[in-house]
Structure formats: C-alpha cells, structure tokens
Amino acid sequence: MKKVPSGITPVVAVNRTSSIPLYRQIYDAFRDLIVQGNLVAGQQIPSTRTLAKELGVSRFPVVNAYAQLLSEGYFEGRIGSGTVVSSSLPDQAPFMGLRGAKSNKIFSGPRRSSKLSGELPGVETVPWLQGRAPFVGSQLALDQFPFNLWSRLLMLHSRKIPESSLHYGHPMGLKNLREAIANYLRTARAVRCEPDQIMIVSGSQQALDITSRVLLDPRDRVWMEEPGYNLARYIFLMAGGRLTPVPVDQEGLDVAAGRRLSAKAKAAYVSPSHQYPLGVVMSASRRLQLLNWAQSTGAWIIEDDYDSEYRYESMPIASLQGLDRYSRVVYIGTFSKVLFPSVRVGYVVIPPDLIDRFAAVRQSIDIFPPNLYQQVLSDFLNEGHFERHIRRMRIIYRERRNALVREIRGELADTMEVLGGEAGLSLTVTFRRKASDVAISARAARQNLWLWPLSICYLGSAARQGFILGFGGIPVEEMPPAVQRLRSVLEQS
C-alpha cells in the first residue's frame, strides 16, 4: 500500500471578515486541496481540535466542515487512524485550466426529431396526473408562500413600466436577475460562474431543450441515469440522440458501467445532488470519475440540480459543476420547486466556450424571456426574501417528510421499503413482494390517490417496482389518513 504523508497540517486559510461562514471556508479549502491532488487518498487529516487550534477558531466550524466532507465522501474515518482522505477517490489528472479539452463538434447541421410516435407522452393520458390529491409529486405547500409580498413586488413593477422593458430583450435574460442568481449560486451551491454565463429560461424543460440542440448531433449517444427522469429522455430523443441507460447504485451513476456501455458518448445527464427518482447523492469518487471521463473524451455533463435547496439530514450538497476544472458541465436549475410551478423561470450556467451557441439557439426559438417575472424575482432575491423563504420551507417540508416516513414505517413496513427521503419534495417506496406499480397507480387514481409508478422511470426493464410519493402539498395532520388510503389500495391488490 502506498505510504502517504501524515501529521502535516494543510494550508487552510480563513477570513474572519468574510460573509462566508467559517465552516464553509474550511470545507471549500479541503475540497479544493483534494480535487487538485494536494491531499491524496489515505492521507491523514488533523483532528478537529488540532486544526481549530492552528486556525485560532472554535471547534464548531471545524466539526461542521468535517461532517460535511465525510457525508459527501471526501473524508473517511479509520479505526486507530482518525480521519483520512477517502481511499475511493480516483487519481486526478493535472489541472489544464478552465478551457481544457473541447469536443470536435459542438453544433452542426439542422436539428431533427427521430420517429417518436408512441414514445412521447400524451397530454391527458396518464391517470395519476389528472388532479390534485395526496402524493402528487409536483404539489408544493403553496399556502405557505408569501403571496402578499410577491404581489406587492409584482404590482410595483406592473405600475412603473419603463419604456425600455417593452422592447425586445437580450436572449440571455435580464442582467440584474443573472447577477442575483450568480451571487446565490456561488454562495449556496458552490457553482463557479459569472453573470454572463447564465441564461434565463422557462423552466428546466426549456433548459434541457436548448442544451440538447447545442450539444447533440443526430445519433449522438447520451448516458441516462437508470432509473431516471423520463421527461429528459424525450428531449434528447427529439434532438435525435440515442440513449444509453447507465445503472444507478448507492453512490449514484455507475461511471465504470457507462464506460463499458458507451465510452464515446457525447453527453451524460445526471442529478448528482438528489438523484431522481432513487434520491441517492453521487459520491465524491463518482463525481471525479465522471469529470475525468468527460475531460478525457471531450464529452459534456448536463447537471440537473432541480431541488437541491431542500436537504434534511445534512447541509446542502455542493454542485458537481463547482468541481469542474475543464468547463465540461452545463448546470441547470429552476425556481419551480422553491417558489411555485407556474412561475416558469429557470436558468442554465453555460461553459464559457458555449455561450454564443446557446444564445444563438435561444434567439431562434423565442428570442428572449419575458421581463415581468424576471424583474420581480430579481427583487425577491436581492432583498433577501428568497433565502428567508427557503429556510422556512425547509422546516415545514422536513416535518412533512418525517410524518410520511413515520406513517409508512408504521402502516406499511411489511409491504414497502423507503428510499431517498433525505432531500427534496418526494421519496420513493419499493415493494417487498412482486406487484405491478402501473396497475395499482391506475386503480388508485380512480380513488383520488395519485401514485407515480417507479417502473416508468426505467428505460430498460424495471429492476424495481414502487411509487414516487410527493409530500410537499400534504399537511402533517393529513398524512396518517393519506397513508391509510394507500394501504387500502394495496390491500385491494
């Protein structure tokens, strides 16, 4: 076994006058040292007491930083050795700068759709989407949203409309909103970005559509998480892509399996901070493996960070894009899950080399995004309302998540197993015995209970059967009767 240095305190600088919390500065410093190869696998890390003394700070920020690094897989504990750098992390390639490897072909020729009859979803054909009832995945606690505040901002911008806002806008969106989003992402999600890299879009679906038009040529291979987000599949199919399902395990997307299945794929679509639908967090080792694959092959990574704000067992997981040293990651986010779905505002963080391509495609589709909600959302972010809303909703959703898990384990412990309840607005339950989730979902819909089948999230044969249960729109006191109704439907089956 390779011997690595130990007992040496790494250079970790903290700035007590910075607005960034001390624990975050310590976390960022260690993560950067590991990613850059300055700390290697198996290297011993100073104890929290030793590092706190060296830095002249209390142990609390050091303990919090270590806990986050342990939970994300950068550190591991060893009996008799204390805390060390995780042995599962891959060796890192030398740093090549932000504009490292490029693909040979970014955008060429007209886009075309493959023959998709029977592959695209019908608008009103899925029974478990036709109403508002317990367990709909898209439901939020809308009664808790600060509508009076939002309405005040909306009225302010509606009454005082400058002439400039009535003209055609920039295809990337309003500059003040892009600046506000960049500030938020750098602080809360560890995303490396400048306002000029951000494009405002109409939700994550449009973000995926534009991204696929820019990155993919007909018949290009795309890695898809298996199981994964089925609406993303349709976007890539319409761009003429060919899908390669790559299995997801307890560490996230299996990069080694992806290499075996399609080493020369053009892109990989992932949700590393909260995988949909299984809810796992991609480990640090897998993240670095994925980035190494993209850099070495000229592939692109599409990171869908759809609900990272809501995490209940630990601090929010840092973005994959923040680890990207080669500008291979297209980062997608949305406000639909944290504000309300009809706001239809999302964003894309674009690698610098692709900004002009994205802007050109956007301009050809709908020229530019509408101004009004952009202006309101910019104020909502800049005045601190967004952060306060997130903190408040995280408490409410944690209580609802806990209530659902408690009821399932009390009422259905012998029937169903809970997966992925640590974050987001939904969790997944799988059957302990053989059953058809699609048939049960159709039966439940007739009884005003909306269960999203897990099996339809598989591109190939479904390895598991179960349901994706949304809990965001169900008050705590309504959770027991909702789970009892679910038990009744299962008993009928």
VENBELUR-V363162 format. One record per helix or strand of 3 or more residues. SS is the DSSP state (~ for helix, > for strand). FROM is the first residue (numbers start at 1). TO is the last residue. If there is no record, write none. Layout:
BEGIN
SS_FROM_TO, SS_FROM_TO
END
This chain:
BEGIN
~_22_35, ~_48_55, ~_59_71, >_75_78, >_82_85, ~_127_129, ~_142_144, ~_147_159, ~_163_166, ~_175_188, ~_195_197, >_198_201, ~_203_215, >_221_226, ~_230_238, >_242_249, ~_255_262, >_267_270, ~_284_297, >_300_304, ~_321_323, >_329_334, ~_341_343, >_346_349, ~_352_366, ~_372_382, ~_385_411, >_416_419, >_426_431, ~_437_445, ~_455_457, >_466_470, ~_476_492
END
